[in-house]
Amino acid sequence: MSAPERIPSRSVTPHELLTRGELTVRGRVREASNAVLYCTVEYEGVSAACVYKPVAGERPLWDFPDGTLAQREVAAYELSEAMGWGLVPPTVLRDGPYGTGMCQLWIDAPEETAEGTPVTPLLALVEGDEPGQGWKAVGYADVGEDRTALLVHADDERLRRLAVLDAVINNGDRKGGHLLPAADGRLYAIDHGVTFNADDKLRTLLWGWAGEPLTEEAMAALRRLSADLAEESPLAVRLAELITPAELDALRARVADLLRTGRHREPSGQWPAIPWPPV
Protein backbone atom coordinates (compact mmCIF):
# COMPACT_ATOMS: atom_id res chain seq x y z
CA MET A 1 0.00 0.00 0.00
CA SER A 2 1.54 3.32 -1.11
CA ALA A 3 1.98 6.32 1.19
CA PRO A 4 -0.91 8.33 -0.36
CA GLU A 5 -3.21 5.39 0.34
CA ARG A 6 -1.96 4.94 3.90
CA ILE A 7 -1.90 8.54 5.11
CA PRO A 8 -5.15 10.49 5.51
CA SER A 9 -5.51 13.70 3.49
CA ARG A 10 -5.89 17.04 5.24
CA SER A 11 -9.64 17.01 4.58
CA VAL A 12 -10.14 13.94 6.76
CA THR A 13 -8.44 13.78 10.15
CA PRO A 14 -7.00 10.49 11.40
CA HIS A 15 -9.57 10.55 14.22
CA GLU A 16 -12.46 10.91 11.76
CA LEU A 17 -11.06 8.20 9.53
CA LEU A 18 -10.58 5.72 12.38
CA THR A 19 -13.90 6.52 14.05
CA ARG A 20 -16.24 6.80 11.06
CA GLY A 21 -14.52 4.77 8.38
CA GLU A 22 -15.56 1.35 7.11
CA LEU A 23 -13.31 -1.22 8.75
CA THR A 24 -12.22 -4.24 6.68
CA VAL A 25 -10.16 -7.06 8.21
CA ARG A 26 -7.22 -8.10 6.01
CA GLY A 27 -5.31 -10.44 8.29
CA ARG A 28 -4.13 -11.25 11.80
CA VAL A 29 -0.89 -10.46 13.63
CA ARG A 30 -0.26 -13.95 15.00
CA GLU A 31 2.69 -13.15 17.29
CA ALA A 32 0.46 -11.10 19.61
CA SER A 33 -0.88 -12.59 22.85
CA ASN A 34 -4.33 -11.04 22.25
CA ALA A 35 -6.33 -10.81 19.04
CA VAL A 36 -4.67 -8.18 16.81
CA LEU A 37 -6.21 -7.71 13.36
CA TYR A 38 -4.57 -5.89 10.47
CA CYS A 39 -7.24 -3.86 8.69
CA THR A 40 -7.94 -1.08 6.27
CA VAL A 41 -10.31 1.75 7.05
CA GLU A 42 -11.99 3.97 4.43
CA TYR A 43 -13.97 7.18 4.79
CA GLU A 44 -14.97 9.73 2.14
CA GLY A 45 -12.51 8.33 -0.38
CA VAL A 46 -9.57 8.27 2.03
CA SER A 47 -8.12 4.98 3.22
CA ALA A 48 -5.39 3.88 5.60
CA ALA A 49 -4.02 0.75 7.21
CA CYS A 50 -4.83 0.24 10.87
CA VAL A 51 -4.81 -2.21 13.74
CA TYR A 52 -8.05 -3.39 15.33
CA LYS A 53 -7.97 -5.13 18.73
CA PRO A 54 -11.46 -6.31 19.68
CA VAL A 55 -12.27 -6.55 23.37
CA ALA A 56 -13.65 -10.04 22.66
CA GLY A 57 -10.12 -11.16 21.78
CA GLU A 58 -8.49 -10.02 25.04
CA ARG A 59 -7.07 -12.71 27.31
CA PRO A 60 -7.91 -12.17 31.01
CA LEU A 61 -5.17 -10.85 33.29
CA TRP A 62 -5.12 -11.40 37.05
CA ASP A 63 -4.27 -7.78 37.86
CA PHE A 64 -6.50 -5.89 35.39
CA PRO A 65 -10.31 -5.84 35.08
CA ASP A 66 -11.50 -8.04 32.21
CA GLY A 67 -12.29 -6.35 28.92
CA THR A 68 -10.45 -3.07 29.63
CA LEU A 69 -7.21 -3.31 27.62
CA ALA A 70 -8.62 -1.55 24.54
CA GLN A 71 -9.76 1.37 26.70
CA ARG A 72 -6.29 1.66 28.22
CA GLU A 73 -4.75 1.85 24.75
CA VAL A 74 -7.02 4.82 24.00
CA ALA A 75 -6.21 6.43 27.36
CA ALA A 76 -2.48 6.18 26.60
CA TYR A 77 -3.07 8.02 23.32
CA GLU A 78 -5.05 10.72 25.14
CA LEU A 79 -2.17 11.25 27.60
CA SER A 80 0.43 11.34 24.84
CA GLU A 81 -1.57 14.04 23.06
CA ALA A 82 -2.15 16.00 26.28
CA MET A 83 1.61 16.09 26.90
CA GLY A 84 2.17 17.38 23.37
CA TRP A 85 4.57 14.66 22.29
CA GLY A 86 2.51 12.63 19.79
CA LEU A 87 4.29 9.41 20.72
CA VAL A 88 1.25 7.14 20.37
CA PRO A 89 -0.38 6.74 16.93
CA PRO A 90 -3.97 8.03 16.62
CA THR A 91 -6.14 5.58 18.55
CA VAL A 92 -9.92 5.35 19.06
CA LEU A 93 -12.48 3.05 20.62
CA ARG A 94 -15.11 1.95 18.11
CA ASP A 95 -17.35 -0.85 16.96
CA GLY A 96 -15.94 -3.29 14.41
CA PRO A 97 -16.55 -6.66 12.76
CA TYR A 98 -15.94 -8.47 16.08
CA GLY A 99 -17.48 -5.90 18.42
CA THR A 100 -16.07 -2.95 20.31
CA GLY A 101 -12.31 -2.60 20.19
CA MET A 102 -9.31 -0.38 19.87
CA CYS A 103 -8.52 0.95 16.37
CA GLN A 104 -5.09 2.50 15.79
CA LEU A 105 -3.40 3.92 12.71
CA TRP A 106 -0.81 1.50 11.33
CA ILE A 107 2.77 2.80 11.49
CA ASP A 108 5.42 1.45 9.14
CA ALA A 109 8.89 1.08 10.65
CA PRO A 110 11.19 1.04 7.60
CA GLU A 111 14.85 0.12 7.69
CA GLU A 112 15.77 3.40 5.97
CA THR A 113 14.90 7.03 6.61
CA ALA A 114 13.15 9.23 4.06
CA GLU A 115 16.65 10.36 2.94
CA GLY A 116 17.67 6.75 2.29
CA THR A 117 20.04 6.37 5.25
CA PRO A 118 19.74 3.36 7.59
CA VAL A 119 17.51 3.88 10.63
CA THR A 120 19.67 4.16 13.74
CA PRO A 121 18.98 1.27 16.15
CA LEU A 122 17.45 2.16 19.50
CA LEU A 123 18.50 -0.96 21.43
CA ALA A 124 21.66 -3.06 21.43
CA LEU A 125 23.62 -5.71 23.31
CA VAL A 126 27.28 -4.80 23.90
CA GLU A 127 30.28 -6.54 25.41
CA GLY A 128 31.84 -5.17 28.59
CA ASP A 129 30.49 -3.02 31.40
CA GLU A 130 30.19 0.41 29.72
CA PRO A 131 27.42 1.42 27.32
CA GLY A 132 29.61 3.58 25.10
CA GLN A 133 29.05 7.09 23.81
CA GLY A 134 25.48 7.79 22.78
CA TRP A 135 24.03 4.87 24.75
CA LYS A 136 22.49 4.35 28.19
CA ALA A 137 22.85 1.13 30.18
CA VAL A 138 19.76 -0.87 31.17
CA GLY A 139 21.21 -4.05 32.68
CA TYR A 140 22.78 -7.39 31.88
CA ALA A 141 21.02 -9.92 29.70
CA ASP A 142 21.62 -13.65 29.39
CA VAL A 143 22.75 -14.38 25.82
CA GLY A 144 23.29 -18.13 26.26
CA GLU A 145 26.28 -20.39 26.87
CA ASP A 146 26.69 -18.91 30.36
CA ARG A 147 27.41 -15.48 28.83
CA THR A 148 25.88 -12.09 29.50
CA ALA A 149 25.91 -8.85 27.56
CA LEU A 150 25.01 -5.32 28.53
CA LEU A 151 21.60 -4.25 27.28
CA VAL A 152 21.66 -0.59 26.22
CA HIS A 153 19.29 1.89 24.63
CA ALA A 154 20.07 5.01 22.64
CA ASP A 155 20.56 8.30 24.50
CA ASP A 156 17.77 9.72 22.35
CA GLU A 157 15.46 12.59 23.31
CA ARG A 158 12.51 10.76 21.73
CA LEU A 159 13.10 7.78 24.00
CA ARG A 160 13.59 10.10 26.95
CA ARG A 161 10.13 11.59 26.39
CA LEU A 162 8.73 8.08 26.13
CA ALA A 163 10.36 7.11 29.44
CA VAL A 164 8.46 10.00 31.06
CA LEU A 165 5.19 9.04 29.36
CA ASP A 166 5.60 5.44 30.50
CA ALA A 167 6.11 6.59 34.08
CA VAL A 168 2.96 8.70 33.85
CA ILE A 169 0.76 5.92 32.42
CA ASN A 170 2.41 3.24 34.60
CA ASN A 171 3.34 1.06 31.64
CA GLY A 172 3.86 -2.52 32.76
CA ASP A 173 5.19 -3.82 29.43
CA ARG A 174 7.53 -1.52 27.49
CA LYS A 175 9.42 -3.83 25.14
CA GLY A 176 11.79 -3.13 22.28
CA GLY A 177 9.30 -4.33 19.68
CA HIS A 178 6.91 -1.58 20.75
CA LEU A 179 9.26 1.15 19.45
CA LEU A 180 8.57 2.20 15.85
CA PRO A 181 10.92 4.80 14.30
CA ALA A 182 9.14 6.22 11.25
CA ALA A 183 10.85 7.26 8.01
CA ASP A 184 10.23 10.95 8.81
CA GLY A 185 12.30 10.73 12.00
CA ARG A 186 9.39 10.52 14.43
CA LEU A 187 9.21 7.80 17.04
CA TYR A 188 5.94 6.01 17.76
CA ALA A 189 5.19 3.62 20.60
CA ILE A 190 2.49 0.94 20.52
CA ASP A 191 0.89 -1.74 22.74
CA HIS A 192 -0.42 0.12 25.78
CA GLY A 193 -3.03 -2.30 27.10
CA VAL A 194 -1.15 -3.01 30.33
CA THR A 195 -1.20 0.54 31.69
CA PHE A 196 -2.85 2.80 34.30
CA ASN A 197 -2.98 0.21 37.08
CA ALA A 198 -3.47 1.84 40.48
CA ASP A 199 -0.54 -0.23 41.82
CA ASP A 200 3.04 0.48 40.76
CA LYS A 201 3.61 -1.71 37.67
CA LEU A 202 6.27 0.23 35.74
CA ARG A 203 8.28 -2.31 33.76
CA THR A 204 10.36 -1.02 30.89
CA LEU A 205 13.58 -1.19 28.92
CA LEU A 206 14.00 2.58 29.23
CA TRP A 207 15.77 2.79 32.60
CA GLY A 208 18.86 4.57 31.24
CA TRP A 209 17.87 7.91 32.80
CA ALA A 210 16.67 6.47 36.13
CA GLY A 211 17.20 8.98 38.90
CA GLU A 212 18.48 11.71 36.57
CA PRO A 213 16.85 15.17 36.56
CA LEU A 214 13.94 15.58 34.19
CA THR A 215 14.43 18.00 31.32
CA GLU A 216 12.71 21.37 31.50
CA GLU A 217 10.63 20.28 28.52
CA ALA A 218 9.38 17.29 30.51
CA MET A 219 8.68 19.41 33.58
CA ALA A 220 6.66 21.88 31.49
CA ALA A 221 4.68 19.01 29.93
CA LEU A 222 3.98 17.56 33.37
CA ARG A 223 2.82 20.93 34.70
CA ARG A 224 0.39 21.28 31.79
CA LEU A 225 -0.81 17.74 32.32
CA SER A 226 -1.35 18.31 36.03
CA ALA A 227 -3.62 21.25 35.22
CA ASP A 228 -5.43 19.28 32.52
CA LEU A 229 -6.19 16.47 35.00
CA ALA A 230 -8.15 18.71 37.37
CA GLU A 231 -11.57 17.48 38.42
CA GLU A 232 -14.25 17.93 35.73
CA SER A 233 -11.71 19.06 33.14
CA PRO A 234 -12.31 17.72 29.59
CA LEU A 235 -9.33 15.36 29.84
CA ALA A 236 -10.38 14.05 33.27
CA VAL A 237 -13.93 13.49 32.05
CA ARG A 238 -12.64 11.62 29.00
CA LEU A 239 -10.27 9.45 31.06
CA ALA A 240 -13.09 8.63 33.51
CA GLU A 241 -14.77 6.84 30.59
CA LEU A 242 -11.67 4.71 30.01
CA ILE A 243 -10.10 3.88 33.41
CA THR A 244 -11.39 3.44 36.96
CA PRO A 245 -11.68 6.28 39.52
CA ALA A 246 -8.88 4.73 41.58
CA GLU A 247 -6.67 4.57 38.50
CA LEU A 248 -7.40 8.20 37.66
CA ASP A 249 -6.46 9.23 41.20
CA ALA A 250 -3.26 7.18 40.94
CA LEU A 251 -2.45 8.89 37.63
CA ARG A 252 -2.73 12.31 39.27
CA ALA A 253 -0.51 11.10 42.11
CA ARG A 254 2.19 9.86 39.69
CA VAL A 255 2.24 13.21 37.88
CA ALA A 256 2.46 15.06 41.20
CA ASP A 257 5.31 12.81 42.34
CA LEU A 258 7.31 13.40 39.17
CA LEU A 259 6.85 17.15 39.59
CA ARG A 260 7.85 16.95 43.26
CA THR A 261 11.05 14.98 42.68
CA GLY A 262 11.93 16.49 39.29
CA ARG A 263 13.63 13.22 38.41
CA HIS A 264 13.08 10.20 36.21
CA ARG A 265 11.53 7.21 37.94
CA GLU A 266 13.70 4.46 39.36
CA PRO A 267 12.77 0.78 39.74
CA SER A 268 10.72 0.29 42.87
CA GLY A 269 12.04 -3.12 43.85
CA GLN A 270 8.46 -4.31 44.37
CA TRP A 271 7.92 -5.37 40.77
CA PRO A 272 10.17 -6.78 38.00
CA ALA A 273 11.90 -3.77 36.44
CA ILE A 274 12.26 -5.19 32.92
CA PRO A 275 9.57 -7.02 30.91
CA TRP A 276 10.26 -10.59 29.86
CA PRO A 277 10.82 -11.33 27.09
CA PRO A 278 12.22 -7.86 26.40
CA VAL A 279 11.61 -7.90 22.64
C-alpha positions as CSV (number, residue, x, y, z in Angstrom):
1,M,0.0,0.0,0.0
2,S,1.5,3.3,-1.1
3,A,2.0,6.3,1.2
4,P,-0.9,8.3,-0.4
5,E,-3.2,5.4,0.3
6,R,-2.0,4.9,3.9
7,I,-1.9,8.5,5.1
8,P,-5.2,10.5,5.5
9,S,-5.5,13.7,3.5
10,R,-5.9,17.0,5.2
11,S,-9.6,17.0,4.6
12,V,-10.1,13.9,6.8
13,T,-8.4,13.8,10.2
14,P,-7.0,10.5,11.4
15,H,-9.6,10.6,14.2
16,E,-12.5,10.9,11.8
17,L,-11.1,8.2,9.5
18,L,-10.6,5.7,12.4
19,T,-13.9,6.5,14.0
20,R,-16.2,6.8,11.1
21,G,-14.5,4.8,8.4
22,E,-15.6,1.4,7.1
23,L,-13.3,-1.2,8.7
24,T,-12.2,-4.2,6.7
25,V,-10.2,-7.1,8.2
26,R,-7.2,-8.1,6.0
27,G,-5.3,-10.4,8.3
28,R,-4.1,-11.2,11.8
29,V,-0.9,-10.5,13.6
30,R,-0.3,-13.9,15.0
31,E,2.7,-13.1,17.3
32,A,0.5,-11.1,19.6
33,S,-0.9,-12.6,22.9
34,N,-4.3,-11.0,22.2
35,A,-6.3,-10.8,19.0
36,V,-4.7,-8.2,16.8
37,L,-6.2,-7.7,13.4
38,Y,-4.6,-5.9,10.5
39,C,-7.2,-3.9,8.7
40,T,-7.9,-1.1,6.3
41,V,-10.3,1.8,7.0
42,E,-12.0,4.0,4.4
43,Y,-14.0,7.2,4.8
44,E,-15.0,9.7,2.1
45,G,-12.5,8.3,-0.4
46,V,-9.6,8.3,2.0
47,S,-8.1,5.0,3.2
48,A,-5.4,3.9,5.6
49,A,-4.0,0.7,7.2
50,C,-4.8,0.2,10.9
51,V,-4.8,-2.2,13.7
52,Y,-8.1,-3.4,15.3
53,K,-8.0,-5.1,18.7
54,P,-11.5,-6.3,19.7
55,V,-12.3,-6.6,23.4
56,A,-13.7,-10.0,22.7
57,G,-10.1,-11.2,21.8
58,E,-8.5,-10.0,25.0
59,R,-7.1,-12.7,27.3
60,P,-7.9,-12.2,31.0
61,L,-5.2,-10.9,33.3
62,W,-5.1,-11.4,37.0
63,D,-4.3,-7.8,37.9
64,F,-6.5,-5.9,35.4
65,P,-10.3,-5.8,35.1
66,D,-11.5,-8.0,32.2
67,G,-12.3,-6.4,28.9
68,T,-10.5,-3.1,29.6
69,L,-7.2,-3.3,27.6
70,A,-8.6,-1.5,24.5
71,Q,-9.8,1.4,26.7
72,R,-6.3,1.7,28.2
73,E,-4.8,1.9,24.7
74,V,-7.0,4.8,24.0
75,A,-6.2,6.4,27.4
76,A,-2.5,6.2,26.6
77,Y,-3.1,8.0,23.3
78,E,-5.0,10.7,25.1
79,L,-2.2,11.2,27.6
80,S,0.4,11.3,24.8
81,E,-1.6,14.0,23.1
82,A,-2.2,16.0,26.3
83,M,1.6,16.1,26.9
84,G,2.2,17.4,23.4
85,W,4.6,14.7,22.3
86,G,2.5,12.6,19.8
87,L,4.3,9.4,20.7
88,V,1.2,7.1,20.4
89,P,-0.4,6.7,16.9
90,P,-4.0,8.0,16.6
91,T,-6.1,5.6,18.6
92,V,-9.9,5.3,19.1
93,L,-12.5,3.0,20.6
94,R,-15.1,1.9,18.1
95,D,-17.4,-0.9,17.0
96,G,-15.9,-3.3,14.4
97,P,-16.5,-6.7,12.8
98,Y,-15.9,-8.5,16.1
99,G,-17.5,-5.9,18.4
100,T,-16.1,-3.0,20.3
101,G,-12.3,-2.6,20.2
102,M,-9.3,-0.4,19.9
103,C,-8.5,0.9,16.4
104,Q,-5.1,2.5,15.8
105,L,-3.4,3.9,12.7
106,W,-0.8,1.5,11.3
107,I,2.8,2.8,11.5
108,D,5.4,1.5,9.1
109,A,8.9,1.1,10.6
110,P,11.2,1.0,7.6
111,E,14.9,0.1,7.7
112,E,15.8,3.4,6.0
113,T,14.9,7.0,6.6
114,A,13.2,9.2,4.1
115,E,16.6,10.4,2.9
116,G,17.7,6.7,2.3
117,T,20.0,6.4,5.2
118,P,19.7,3.4,7.6
119,V,17.5,3.9,10.6
120,T,19.7,4.2,13.7
121,P,19.0,1.3,16.1
122,L,17.4,2.2,19.5
123,L,18.5,-1.0,21.4
124,A,21.7,-3.1,21.4
125,L,23.6,-5.7,23.3
126,V,27.3,-4.8,23.9
127,E,30.3,-6.5,25.4
128,G,31.8,-5.2,28.6
129,D,30.5,-3.0,31.4
130,E,30.2,0.4,29.7
131,P,27.4,1.4,27.3
132,G,29.6,3.6,25.1
133,Q,29.1,7.1,23.8
134,G,25.5,7.8,22.8
135,W,24.0,4.9,24.8
136,K,22.5,4.4,28.2
137,A,22.8,1.1,30.2
138,V,19.8,-0.9,31.2
139,G,21.2,-4.1,32.7
140,Y,22.8,-7.4,31.9
141,A,21.0,-9.9,29.7
142,D,21.6,-13.7,29.4
143,V,22.8,-14.4,25.8
144,G,23.3,-18.1,26.3
145,E,26.3,-20.4,26.9
146,D,26.7,-18.9,30.4
147,R,27.4,-15.5,28.8
148,T,25.9,-12.1,29.5
149,A,25.9,-8.8,27.6
150,L,25.0,-5.3,28.5
151,L,21.6,-4.2,27.3
152,V,21.7,-0.6,26.2
153,H,19.3,1.9,24.6
154,A,20.1,5.0,22.6
155,D,20.6,8.3,24.5
156,D,17.8,9.7,22.4
157,E,15.5,12.6,23.3
158,R,12.5,10.8,21.7
159,L,13.1,7.8,24.0
160,R,13.6,10.1,27.0
161,R,10.1,11.6,26.4
162,L,8.7,8.1,26.1
163,A,10.4,7.1,29.4
164,V,8.5,10.0,31.1
165,L,5.2,9.0,29.4
166,D,5.6,5.4,30.5
167,A,6.1,6.6,34.1
168,V,3.0,8.7,33.8
169,I,0.8,5.9,32.4
170,N,2.4,3.2,34.6
171,N,3.3,1.1,31.6
172,G,3.9,-2.5,32.8
173,D,5.2,-3.8,29.4
174,R,7.5,-1.5,27.5
175,K,9.4,-3.8,25.1
176,G,11.8,-3.1,22.3
177,G,9.3,-4.3,19.7
178,H,6.9,-1.6,20.8
179,L,9.3,1.1,19.4
180,L,8.6,2.2,15.8
181,P,10.9,4.8,14.3
182,A,9.1,6.2,11.2
183,A,10.8,7.3,8.0
184,D,10.2,10.9,8.8
185,G,12.3,10.7,12.0
186,R,9.4,10.5,14.4
187,L,9.2,7.8,17.0
188,Y,5.9,6.0,17.8
189,A,5.2,3.6,20.6
190,I,2.5,0.9,20.5
191,D,0.9,-1.7,22.7
192,H,-0.4,0.1,25.8
193,G,-3.0,-2.3,27.1
194,V,-1.1,-3.0,30.3
195,T,-1.2,0.5,31.7
196,F,-2.9,2.8,34.3
197,N,-3.0,0.2,37.1
198,A,-3.5,1.8,40.5
199,D,-0.5,-0.2,41.8
200,D,3.0,0.5,40.8
201,K,3.6,-1.7,37.7
202,L,6.3,0.2,35.7
203,R,8.3,-2.3,33.8
204,T,10.4,-1.0,30.9
205,L,13.6,-1.2,28.9
206,L,14.0,2.6,29.2
207,W,15.8,2.8,32.6
208,G,18.9,4.6,31.2
209,W,17.9,7.9,32.8
210,A,16.7,6.5,36.1
211,G,17.2,9.0,38.9
212,E,18.5,11.7,36.6
213,P,16.9,15.2,36.6
214,L,13.9,15.6,34.2
215,T,14.4,18.0,31.3
216,E,12.7,21.4,31.5
217,E,10.6,20.3,28.5
218,A,9.4,17.3,30.5
219,M,8.7,19.4,33.6
220,A,6.7,21.9,31.5
221,A,4.7,19.0,29.9
222,L,4.0,17.6,33.4
223,R,2.8,20.9,34.7
224,R,0.4,21.3,31.8
225,L,-0.8,17.7,32.3
226,S,-1.4,18.3,36.0
227,A,-3.6,21.2,35.2
228,D,-5.4,19.3,32.5
229,L,-6.2,16.5,35.0
230,A,-8.1,18.7,37.4
231,E,-11.6,17.5,38.4
232,E,-14.2,17.9,35.7
233,S,-11.7,19.1,33.1
234,P,-12.3,17.7,29.6
235,L,-9.3,15.4,29.8
236,A,-10.4,14.1,33.3
237,V,-13.9,13.5,32.0
238,R,-12.6,11.6,29.0
239,L,-10.3,9.5,31.1
240,A,-13.1,8.6,33.5
241,E,-14.8,6.8,30.6
242,L,-11.7,4.7,30.0
243,I,-10.1,3.9,33.4
244,T,-11.4,3.4,37.0
245,P,-11.7,6.3,39.5
246,A,-8.9,4.7,41.6
247,E,-6.7,4.6,38.5
248,L,-7.4,8.2,37.7
249,D,-6.5,9.2,41.2
250,A,-3.3,7.2,40.9
251,L,-2.5,8.9,37.6
252,R,-2.7,12.3,39.3
253,A,-0.5,11.1,42.1
254,R,2.2,9.9,39.7
255,V,2.2,13.2,37.9
256,A,2.5,15.1,41.2
257,D,5.3,12.8,42.3
258,L,7.3,13.4,39.2
259,L,6.9,17.2,39.6
260,R,7.9,17.0,43.3
261,T,11.1,15.0,42.7
262,G,11.9,16.5,39.3
263,R,13.6,13.2,38.4
264,H,13.1,10.2,36.2
265,R,11.5,7.2,37.9
266,E,13.7,4.5,39.4
267,P,12.8,0.8,39.7
268,S,10.7,0.3,42.9
269,G,12.0,-3.1,43.9
270,Q,8.5,-4.3,44.4
271,W,7.9,-5.4,40.8
272,P,10.2,-6.8,38.0
273,A,11.9,-3.8,36.4
274,I,12.3,-5.2,32.9
275,P,9.6,-7.0,30.9
276,W,10.3,-10.6,29.9
277,P,10.8,-11.3,27.1
278,P,12.2,-7.9,26.4
279,V,11.6,-7.9,22.6
